[in-house]
Amino acid sequence: MRHEWEFPEKLEFLFEPHRYKIAHGGRGGAKSWGFARALLIQGWQERHRVGCFREVQKSIKDSVHKLLSDQIEVMGLSHHYTVLKSEIRGANGTEFLFAGLSDLTADSLKSFEGLTRAWVEEGHAVTRRSWDKLIPTIRAPGSEIWISLNPELATDETYVRFVKHPPPDAKVVQINWRDNPWFPDVLEKERQEFLRMVSVGLRTQDEYDNIWEGLPLSTVPGAIYPNEVRQLEKDNRIRLVPIDPLLKVHTVWDLGWNDQTSIILVQRLGSEVRIVDYIEDTHRTLADYFADLKERRLNWGTDFLPHDGDAKNLQTGKSAREILQALGRTVHVLPNMDVESGIKATRLLFPRCYFDADRTQRLIECLRRYRRQINQTTNEPMGPLHDEFSHGADAFRYLALAVDMMSNDDKLKPIKLDTRGIV
C-alpha cells in the first residue's frame, strides 16, 4: 500500500539517525504533530517499542495518546495500529507506551527496558532527577531519545542540557509558526490578537517572544520571588558554600508521599543563613530519609517540621514528629501561618541567605519557578500554584519561620512569632 504524508521540512531530521533529537520553539510550529507522524511512520515501517513520556501524567488524558490516535486516523493507518485504552499496538509488534517520569521508580522503569524510541513531550518541565533515571534506561542498540519543548526559562534543566549545551550526537532544531506551512488561520488570529494586547500593555513582549517565538522567559508568569532570586544572582550569593563542621546543620521539611518531600539543610552563623544542601524525593518513608541524613555524618541540630508534623499517619498510627524522635532526631513542629504571611516573611529572609550552587540547584529552581495561578479571564494573579516546584518553595517558607530558632548549641532559641511588622 502506497502512502504519501505531509511533513514539515524542518522536522525531516527525525528520519536521520541521531541519539538525541530535539525540537524547540513556540506555539504553532507543528512539533508535536510532526513527532507523532514520524514515530507512527517509523513504527509502521519496522517494529519499534516507543515510550511516550512527560514529567507528570496523572491519567492517559495527560499524554500524547489522543494525538497519536487522531494521527493514525488522519494518516490512514488504522489497518496497522490498534488503539487501546492505555497503549497503542502495531500489527508488526510495534508498541506505544505512556508514563509520567516523576512517578517512575527503579522497579517500574524496568518495564521500559528495550525501548527503541523515547519521546519526551513538554520537555521544559522535566527535572534533572527524571533525566538521570530515564537516559540510562534507553540503551537498546540504535535507540533514540526525542524531545519536544516550548522553552520556559533559560535555566530549565532540559533547555540547559539539550539546547544550550547539547550532548554528542544530538540534532537540535528551533521550529516556530513561520516554519509550519499548515499554520492555521485560527492560530494566526490568536497571534495577531496577542500582538494587539502587547501594544496596549495587557501582555508583555517577553510573553509574546516566549509563546510564539519560542524564546525563554526571564521569569515565569506570576513568579512570586523574581526580584529576590535576581538579587541573589546579582550579589553572588549562589556560590560554593562549604559545610562548616563547627556549626549545627538544621533541617526544614515539607512532608509528602505522592507529592515531593523536600528537606533543606541549613547552617546559621549570626544573621547569616547558609543553605548547604537540599533533598527532594517521593514515595519514601521517613526512615529512608533518616538513613540518607545519617550517612552524611554531619553535626546535626534540629529537624523543623511543618504544622502537620503532629498529624497521625493512618497506616502507622504515629506522627512524623514521633517517628523521627524515635530514630534519635531532635524535632520541632512549627506553628501554622497562612501562606501569604509566610511569603512576606520569606521575602525578608532572602537577603540573609547564601546557597550552595551545586547542592541546592533544584531548590533555587523551585524558588525561581514558584508562581501564582493566573486568572485566564482577568489575567489577575491568585494564590500560589501547587505543582512540582511548590514543595521546595514551601519548605523555604517554613525556613523563614524556623531560622531565628536555630542555634549552634543543643537548645532552641526561644522566639515569639510576630508577623505584625511584615508588609
N, C-alpha and C positions, 0 to 999 in steps of 0.2 A: 504494500500500500504506500503510495507516494504522499508525502506531507510537505506543505510549504507554510512556514510560520514567520510572522513578522517579528523582528527582534531589534532592539536599539543598537546602533552601530558601536556606541561607546562600551557596551557590555559584551562585545564579541570575545573579549579576553577570557570570559568564563568557559570557553571551549578550548583554551590553551592549558597545558599542564603547568600548574604552579601550586606550591604547597599552601600558600595563603592568597586569597582573592578578596580584595576589599573595595567596596564601592561606597563612597560617602558623598553627601550633598543634601540639598534642600528638598522641599515638597514638590511633587510632580515630576521627578526625574525618572520614574519607572524602575527604580532599583528593585523593589520587592517583586513587582510584576515580572521583571527580567530574570531575577534569580529563580523564581518559581518556574518559569518556562524553561530555563536552561537545565534545571535539575530534572524536570519531567522528561525533557528530550533525552538527556543522558540516561535516565532510568528506563527509558523505552528502548534505547539503542543497546544497552547491556545491563547486566544485573548490578545494582548498587544498593548499599544499605545506607540510608540517609537519616541523620539525626537533625531535627529542626529544633533549635533552642532559642530561648530568650532568658533574661535574668530571672524574671518572676512569671510563672504560669500557674495561676490558681485553677484554671479549668481549660479544657481544649478550645474554648471560645477565645482565649487569650493568644492562641498560637496562630501559625500560618496555615492550619488545616483547611480553613474555609477558602483562603486564597488559592491554594493548590487544587482543591476540589473544583472551584469555579474555572480555573485554567484547564483542567482536564476536560471539562465540558466544552469550553470555547475552542480548544485545540483539536477536538475530535478524537481524544484518546480514551474514551470511555470503554472501548473494546479491550484496552490493555490494562487499565487501572480499576481496581475495586476500592471504593471509598467506604471505609468502616468508621465506626464512631470515634475511635481514638487512634487510628493509623490508616495508612493507605498502602495497598499491595499491588504489585505489578504481576502480570502473567508470567514473566521471566524470573520471578523471585525477588524483584526489587521491593524494598520496604522503605516507607517513610514513617519515622517515629518522632514523638513530640515530648518535650520536657522543659521544666524550668530549672535553670542552673543552680539557683540559690537553694533548691530543695534536694539536690543530689548529694548522696553520701558515698563513701567508698564502696559500699555494697551495691547501691543502685547504679553506680557508674559502670559496674561490671556488665550490666545488660546492654551497654552501648559499645562494648569492645567489638571490633570487627567493622566499625563504620568506615565506609569509603568516602563519604561526604558528610561534613557537619556545616549546617547553615545556621549562623547566629544572627537573628533579626533584632532590630533596635539595639545594636551593639554598643551604643554610647552608655547604656546603663549597666553593662557587665563589669563586675568587680575583678580586682586582681585575684582574689581568692577563687572565683569561678574559673578564670582563665587557667590558673595554676592547676585546677582539678581537671579541666576539660582537655587541654592540649596534649598531655601525655597519654590520654585515652585514645586519641585519634592517631593510631600508629600502624594501621594496615598498609601494606605496600601501595604506593601511589595515592594514598588518602589525601584529601584536601579539606581546608577549613575556609569557608566562605563567610564574609562578614558584611552586612549592610547596615548603614547607620546614618542618621541625621545628627551631626555633632551638636553637643550642648555646650560643654566647657572645654577649653583647650587643655585643661588638666585632667579630663576624664581618662581613666586607665586605658580604655580601648583606643582613644584618639592618640594618646602618647605612644602606646606600644605598637600600633599598626599604621598610623598615618604620619605622625611626626618622626618616628624612629622605626620604620618597618623592618621586620626580620629578613634574613636571607630568603630568596625565592618567594618574594611577595610582589604581587601586582596590585598597585593602588591607583584607583581612578576616581576623580571627582565628577559627578554627574548631576546636573540640575535641570530645571524645567525647560530651558532653551535647548537642551540636548535630547529632548523627547519629541520626536516627530508626531506623536499622537497626543500631545499635551491638550487636554480637553478644554473647550470653551468655558465650562463652568469653573475650572480652576483658574483660568486666565482672568475671569471676572473677580474671583476671590483675591487674586494677586493685585489687580488694579485697585480694588477696594482697600486692601491693606496699605497700598501706597497713599491712597487718599487719607486714611487715618493717620499715617505718619505725617502728612503735610499739615494736618490740623492739630497735631500734638496728642492724639488719642493712643497712638502706638509709637515706638521708637525706631530709628533707623537700625539700631543694633538688633532689635527683634526681627525686622524685615530681612536683614542680611543673614540672620540665623535660619529663619523659617523657609525663606525662598532661595537664598544663595548658598546655604549650607556652611556658613562661617560660624565658628564658635562664639558663644556669648562671653561677655566679660564677667557677668554674674547671671545666675538663673533668675527668671521672672519671679517676683515675690520673695527673693532672698531676704532672710531675716538678719544675717550678720555680714553683709557685703563690705561695709566700711571697716568693720573690725578686722576681718580677715586681710583686707588690703593693707591695713596699718601694720598687722603682724609681719607681712612680707616687706613692707617699706622699712620697718625698724629692724629687720634681720633677726626677728625673734622666732623664726623657724630655722633651726640650725642644729649642729651637733650639741646634744645635751647629755653629758656623761652622768651616770648614776653615782651619786656620792655615797660611799659605804657608811659614812658617819651620820647620814640623815635617814630618818624613817621613810619607808615607802608606804604610802597610804593608797587604798583603792576606793574608787567610786563606781557603783554598779547601776546599770539599768537592766532589770531582770526580764528574761523572755524564754520561750521554748521554741514554738514555731517561728516567732519573730526572733530577732537577734538579741542575745545577751551582750551587753557592752561593758567593759571594765577599763577604767582609766587609772593608770599608775602614776602617782603624784609624789613629788618631794617639795617641801616648803622650807625656805631659808629667809627669815624675816618676812617682808612683804612679798618676796619673790616666789612665784609658783612655777615649778618645773614639771612639765608633762613629759615623763620619761619613757612611757610605753603605753600600748593600747592593745586590748584583746577583744575580738568580736567573733561570735560563732552562734550556731543554732543547734538545737536538738542534743544538748549536752547537759549532764547533771551538774549540780553544784560540786559534787565530789570530783568530777572531771576537771572543773575549773580550779578547784583547790590543788589537785595534783599538778596542774600546769603552773600555778603560782609557786608551789613548794619547790619545784625543780629549779626555779630561778635563784634560790638561796639568797634572798635579799633581807635587809634589815626591816622587817615588817612593822607597820604601825597599825592603823585601824581600817577595817572594811566599812565603808559607808554605804548603806542600802537605802533605796527609796522607801517612801512611807508604806508601801505594800510588802515590805520585807518581813512584817509580822503576820501576814496573812497565811493561814494554814493551807498546805497543799492537800488536795482531796485524796491523792494516792498515798502519800506518806503520813498524812496527819500532822506534819511538822512545818514550821515556817522556815524561810530562808535563814533568818537570824539563828534559829535553833540548830539548824544543820551545820552552819559554818562555825558556831560556837562549839558544837560537839567535835568538830575537826581541829579545835585549838585556836581558832581565829578570834581576834578582838573585833567585836561588831557594834556598830551604832546605826540605829534606824533614824533617818532624817524626818523632820516634820513635813506635813503636806503643805504645799504652797501652790496657788493657782499658776497656770502656765505663763500668763502674761507678766505677773510679778516676777516669776523666775527668769524670764527673758530679760527683764530690766536689770535684775541683779547680775545676770551673766554678762551684760554689756560692760558693767563696771569691773568684772573680773579680767576681761581680755588684756588690758594694759599691764597687768601684773604677770602675764604668762609667757613662758618660753617653751616651745615644742621641739622635741627631737625630730629632725627632718625625715629620718628613715623609719623609726619605730612607730611614729604617730601619723604617718601619711594618711592612713584611712580615716582617722579621726578628723584631721584637717579637711579632708574631702567632705565628710559629713557636715562639718560646720559651714563649709563653702556652699553646700547644696541644700541646707536646711531652709525650707521655704514655707510661705503661706499659700493656702489654697486661694485661687483667683476666681471670683465670680465671673462666669462666662458671659453674663448679660451686662453687668455694670462695670466689669473689669476692676472691681474693688477687692482689696486683699481681705482675707478672712483668717481663721485660725490656722495654726501650723499643719502642714500636710503630714499624715502618717505614712511613711514609706521606708525604704531600706536605709535611708540616711538619717531618719529622725531618731533612731535609738542612740547613736553616738552623741547626737546633739542633746538628747535628753540627759544622758549621763553627764555631759559637760554642764548642763543646767544644774544638776544635783551637786556638782563640784562647787558651784557658786554658793550653795547653802552650807557645804561642808568645810570649805577651805579655812575659815577662821577658827575652826575647832581642831585643826591639825597641829600636832605637837611633835617635837623630836625627843620627848621623854615618853614614859609609859602612861601618861594621863591625857585625857581630852582637855582642851582648853574650853572652859565654860563660856558660852556666849548667850546673849539674849537676842533671838532672831527678831529684827525690826526692819521692815521694809518701807517705813513711812517716808524716809528720805530718798527713796528710789523713784526717779521720774523718767 
